[in-house]
Amino acid sequence: MKQLFLTALVAGVCLTACQKKADQQAGSQTADSAATAFDNVPEHASDQMVSPDNFVIIPGKQAGNIRATSTQAELIDLLGKENVTVNDTIYIAEGATEIGTTLFKGTPDEAQILWLDKENAAKPDAVILRPASDKPGTGGNQTQWVTDNGLRIGSTLKEVEKLNGKPFKLYGFGWDYGGSASSWQGGSLEGKDGKTYLSIVFGYGELSAEQEKLVDKVSGDGEFLSSNPAMQQLNPVIQTMTVRFN
């Protein structure tokens, strides 16, 4: 479970017509947003040279300049000591922490690295992207991190579902692993070998009274499909992405 770190029907003709119009507008906005994300992905992302400005994520292969064989020393040489915080305390879940390395600490591009070889700070186990300067749960639209297929912090559930090509499962909100995508259900975001190299956690910002009622319907440690009517109407955004290499 830890690795996977994490509408009422409208009655009446008039209300149905209003809802249809709203859905069409929302669909148009989603398409525009997805198109913008794709436009920001480098044309040859997989061949991008090592560069301080590399923020392209290819799950299982790279998180910007971070590769499966990277070391803390290499990242310091490339990014400068001022952009690499060593021996940093990184929160995991349920009160647990580990010592790792943080890049661009305190910025929208913050990346936290947990190492397989802890003694030598080498071979990343996980790269956690959760912008430090954004309000909790809102998603950081200022971050430069973007996957090779256009996902970023702030992408909506509907956008993720579209890229996956089918509904996926996520845990209900209201606990430490709440909002975590738990299964891609065989969609395109699932690794070719059946492994998941990109973990996503969804969240939300300030809620209206009506939205709070929706959250109540999709809360708890059970799993919900992204196609759940309440989940669709709430349409939470990605607030954390975790990249793995193994």
Secondary structure as UniProt FT lines:
FT   TURN            3..4
FT   HELIX           13..39
FT   TURN            43..44
FT   HELIX           45..47
FT   TURN            52..53
FT   STRAND          56..58
FT   TURN            59..61
FT   STRAND          62..63
FT   TURN            64..65
FT   TURN            68..69
FT   HELIX           72..79
FT   HELIX           81..83
FT   STRAND          84..93
FT   TURN            94..95
FT   STRAND          96..103
FT   TURN            105..106
FT   TURN            108..109
FT   STRAND          111..117
FT   TURN            118..121
FT   STRAND          122..129
FT   TURN            132..133
FT   TURN            136..137
FT   TURN            141..142
FT   STRAND          146..147
FT   TURN            148..149
FT   TURN            153..154
FT   HELIX           157..164
FT   STRAND          169..171
FT   TURN            176..179
FT   STRAND          180..183
FT   TURN            185..186
FT   TURN            188..189
FT   TURN            192..193
FT   STRAND          198..203
FT   HELIX           209..217
FT   STRAND          223..225
FT   TURN            226..227
FT   HELIX           229..234
FT   STRAND          237..243
//
